[in-house]
Amino acid sequence: APRVEARGCRAPTFSVDRKTAWALRILEEEGFTYDSSMVPAKGPLYGCPGAPLGIYRPSKQDFLKDDPEGRLLEFPAPVVSYGLGKFPVGGGLYLRLLPFWFYRKLAAAVLRKRAFFLYVHPWETDPGIPRMKLPGLQGFLTYGGIGGMLGKIERLLQTFSFTTMKGAIEASGFGV
């Protein structure tokens, strides 16, 4: 089989923040061309409030600032502004739990301004996945909507044009 080199990274739980920004330097040293480990909003588990919403080159002095000379690109998770806050919308959790018409509206709002990506864990598409017994809200957040997930993905594929991360980055005017 042909060898495929990893060019991008997403840290678990979008864990690049002020305490872990050093990881961006390591990714660059290891030859990665882009990272997608930030959410430019404050969340309960993650977040980089103040980070650019679109693709940018993090400065070595302040990773929340753009450095046109930087080598590593940051492709932050998509967020929508609503009221006084910004909310992530690129993950399977949101696609699983939100009504399709509403999710489509959120994705379209992001796409009018910048690139959007969707990440889905494989287990989120398998209604037969063995389930752990979890209490109320935790169980709902973990397993809710799995049965309709593949149908929603199919509808998204019919609604929007999709490409690779490399294609999205290039379409945004950045070379990789």
Secondary structure, 3 states (H helix, E strand, C coil): CCCCCCCEECCHHHCCCCCCCHHHHHHHHCCCCEECCCCCCECCCCECCCCCCCCECECCCCCCCECCCCCCEECCCCEEEECCEEEECCEHHHHHHCCHHHHHHHHHHHHCCCCCCCECCHHHHCCCCCCCCCCHHHHHHHHCCHHHHHHHHHHHHHHCCCCCHHHHHHHCCCCC
